Amino acid sequence: MAETRIHPSAVIETGAEIGAGVEIGPFSVVGPRVRLADGVVLKSHVVISGDTTIGEGTVIFPFASIGEVPQDLKFKGEDVRLEIGARNRIREYVTMNPGTAGGGGVTQVGNDGLFMANSHVGHDCRIGDRVILANSVAVAGHCVLEDDVIVGGLSGVHQWVRIGRGAMIGAVTMVTADVIPYGLVQGPRGHLDGLNLVGLRRRGASRGDIAALRDLLADLGRGSFRDAARHRSEAEVSGMERDVLDFILGPSDRSFLAPKDI
């Protein structure tokens, strides 16, 4: 592990835990309850505050603000946390907030994510592994983004929305309802526009898997998503179909984004 390097102009408050091989650049500020794992890199002018843990090998670029108090008027200073996993790339001006008492008290970000410039992760969110938020994406409070989700630039995700694993959100899209796993959503007011074929191929989905998902999507389009999913779940289905069915039948009181013609 490389030597820990802290620029003389950086402010490391008493109580902060700094791992081996950490690099902290000029004019960065690390609060007293922050824990930086081995190999974390903070470029210049990074602010890490609150009860915040950052996993091994994560790199945070200039002017990011990580762990500052939630943007929730109900927040009254309660003890809350932000947990960020390993090997993330958190670009310029990104903001990530901890949880609130009303949402469980913790915001969680997984491993190997890319959070591009000006993106935001709100309070009480749960972000999976290998998630990509493009430039200026805003994810509101209490959202769940499962593994391998991609959200295009300038898009917004409404509070409490769930986005299933492997789904893709197009640029300049407002997501107001849940998105099924492997779905493709795009438009100023997003609608389900088929499957995220690019993502499915990247993850090695077979032609059979993709054909089964297309067939499932056609079935879901014939009525209520939950009713169709309950009926379909009684049959034997593949792993990816099961991902979609379990997501639809999971705990949520929100509706689902559907194709335009439903």
Summary of the structure (lengths in Angstrom):
residues: 262
radius of gyration: 19.7
end to end distance: 55.8
largest distance: 63.8
contacts: 943
relative contact order: 0.08
helix: 16%
strand: 27%
